[in-house]
Amino acid sequence: MNIKEKDNLYIANTYARFDLQLKEGKGSLVYDEEGKEYIDMATGIAVNTFGFCDDEWIKAVNSQLNCLQHASNLYYTEPCVKLAEMLCEKTGMKKVFFSNSGAEANECAIKVARKYAADKKGKEYNTIITLKNSFHGRTITTLAATGQDVFHNDFLPLTDGFVYCEANNSDQLKSLVESEKIAAIMFETVQGEGGVLPLSEEFVKTIFELAEKNDILTIADEVQTGNGRTGALYGYMNYGVTPDIFSTAKGLGGGLPLGVTVLGEKVKDVLNAGSHGSTFGGNPIACAGAVSILSRIDDVLLKAVREKSQYIVEKLSNAEGVKSVSGKGFMLGIETEKDATEVINECMKNGVLVIKAKNKVRLLPALNIPMDLLEKAVDTIINACKRGN
Ligand SMILES: *Cc1c(COP(=O)(O)O)cnc(C)c1O
């Protein structure tokens, strides 16, 4: 049996994998087991921030690997402290809690919000507003936070205490704040899995006004939008607001599992000894790699991301067979006349890896993708979108 057959036999069939086995990669190029080359426009779902096997990241990870791979949170270690300091200094937030995935980072954010509201306003203020069409993870509680019934149906009952507001519907948000006892409002500034849909300026403004007025916490889920992905360090920065809590994961670790819940002034001391924990959280190797990643997401890089994004949007918006392009920075969704799956498979055949988000073709290139590879990938995508091709 080959790898694909054994995978189907021995691994739970939760993923509809492409018929493609990847072997090795460097930067924005990746090769299958037969040596065919692909330009990667998916980065392992917004994880490989600087592409495959980035030299500086490898160096940081390797040197930590040869020194101390894990110690547990019973002891002090340096890499997680360095990363925490860097996260706080770059965002103005105050404290962090480390975990290993986006779902866990969101779980922590939800726990902090519940405890803050219970301490301050009373235990009955335990409801969290999330948005319809959102995605916050696969644990029972983050599934409850996820505003999409398709993910819920087989796993009921889910955690209580979530109500859903249509994205960009300020009137509905206002009426939910009036009718329910709300602890927090949780949102992605660009809904990723939901179809690469950015929130409107007006809606984000409404979230923060309502939160301020009613002592409701704001939680930005920056798992996908974070770490430079949207052309700002964190997606909320595009809107000139600062949440009380944000979660991030995916691109922060650059390819190793790492989640973090970042806490602002209001909530920095809500968690105390024993109220939360994680065996692997703050792992030295993951954190050493993340320090290398985060230290390089600077203004110069972010400007380049925004400019290259502009290039992609202009080229694709005017292309035959493209209905619309949505998103921000290097998180883009293309609505195509053809079925998205057909376009994605055509791209793969022609050496470009792109993925899907709802009915759209989703692009998540490495933040440092070279212009020549980007141009080549965009041309391939344009060809794949053409009618009758
Ligand atoms: C991917 C994602 C998650 C879940 O992250 P995991 O690491 O898979 O648990 C949560 N929220 C958003 C916005 C995501 O894109």
The ligand as an ORCA input file, in Angstrom:
! r2SCAN-3c Opt
* xyz 0 1
  C      -8.105     28.064     12.234
  C      -8.922     28.929     13.096
  C      -9.257     28.564     14.408
  C      -8.901     27.210     14.985
  O      -7.530     27.039     15.114
  P      -6.937     25.564     15.435
  O      -5.464     25.816     15.581
  O      -7.280     24.705     14.257
  O      -7.570     25.111     16.679
  C      -9.949     29.463     15.187
  N     -10.319     30.667     14.710
  C     -10.018     31.058     13.449
  C     -10.433     32.415     12.996
  C      -9.329     30.204     12.591
  O      -9.074     30.586     11.344
*
